[in-house]
Amino acid sequence: MNELAGTPAKSRRRAPQKVKPYLRRVLDHIDAPAIVITPTHDILAWKPLGAALMIYPRLAELVGDLSIRDAQFRRWWAGTHVAAKRRGTRRYNHPVVGELTLD
């Protein structure tokens, strides 16, 4: 109603979230890949190695695109089962940063 009277309505957008100072200090002092995200997966801060490991948003887009365009890929992707390993040491051979060992 205010818009009709010439008074602009208040924006309903929330202010962008920022990394809390204590999280920034933790991030700055750890020697491990790390990313700080919101519950809606907005990335607020990262360590360079964490960013290199975070290929999920681009991967999801690629899988979605391939699934739409290629029935064979869609069947293959749906039939792929990956065993979850929730504890222990994992080794990765990352194409950019090389071999990583993470606990």
C-alpha positions in Angstrom: 0.0 0.0 0.0 2.9 2.4 0.7 4.1 1.9 -2.8 0.9 3.4 -4.1 1.2 6.4 -1.9 4.7 7.1 -3.2 6.6 5.7 -0.2 8.8 2.8 -1.2 8.2 -0.4 0.7 11.0 -1.7 2.9 13.1 -4.4 1.3 12.3 -7.9 2.5 15.8 -9.2 1.6 18.0 -10.2 4.5 21.4 -8.6 4.8 24.2 -10.9 3.4 25.6 -13.1 6.1 29.2 -12.7 7.1 31.6 -15.0 8.8 31.6 -14.5 12.5 35.0 -13.3 13.8 35.6 -16.5 15.9 35.0 -18.7 12.8 37.4 -16.5 10.8 40.1 -17.0 13.5 39.6 -20.7 13.5 39.7 -20.8 9.7 42.9 -18.7 9.7 44.7 -21.0 12.2 43.9 -24.5 11.0 46.1 -26.4 8.6 43.4 -28.3 6.8 40.9 -27.9 3.9 37.9 -26.0 5.2 34.8 -24.1 4.0 32.3 -22.1 6.1 28.8 -22.3 4.6 25.3 -21.3 5.7 22.4 -23.7 6.2 21.4 -22.8 2.6 24.9 -23.7 1.3 26.0 -20.1 0.6 29.8 -20.1 0.9 31.0 -17.4 3.4 34.7 -18.2 3.6 37.2 -20.9 2.6 40.8 -22.1 2.8 42.3 -22.4 -0.7 42.6 -26.2 -0.4 39.0 -26.4 0.8 37.9 -24.5 -2.3 39.8 -26.9 -4.5 38.0 -29.9 -3.0 34.6 -28.2 -3.2 33.7 -29.2 -6.8 30.1 -30.3 -5.7 28.1 -27.2 -7.1 29.8 -27.6 -10.7 29.6 -31.4 -10.5 25.8 -31.3 -9.7 25.2 -29.1 -12.7 27.2 -31.3 -15.0 25.4 -34.5 -13.8 22.0 -32.7 -14.2 22.9 -31.6 -17.7 24.2 -35.0 -18.8 21.2 -36.8 -17.3 18.8 -34.6 -19.3 20.7 -35.1 -22.6 21.8 -38.7 -22.4 19.6 -41.7 -21.5 22.6 -44.0 -21.3 24.3 -41.7 -18.8 21.1 -41.4 -16.8 20.9 -45.2 -16.4 24.6 -45.4 -15.6 24.5 -42.7 -13.0 21.3 -44.1 -11.3 22.9 -47.5 -11.1 26.2 -46.3 -9.5 26.5 -47.3 -5.9 29.2 -45.8 -3.8 30.1 -47.3 -0.4 30.1 -44.7 2.3 33.2 -44.5 4.5 32.5 -42.2 7.4 35.7 -42.6 9.5 39.4 -43.0 9.1 42.0 -41.6 6.7 41.2 -40.9 3.1 43.6 -40.3 0.3 42.8 -38.2 -2.7 44.7 -37.5 -5.8 43.4 -34.0 -6.7 44.1 -32.8 -10.3 45.1 -29.3 -9.1 46.7 -29.7 -5.7 48.1 -33.2 -5.9 47.9 -36.0 -3.3 46.1 -35.2 -0.1 45.7 -37.3 3.0 42.7 -36.3 5.2 41.5 -37.6 8.5 
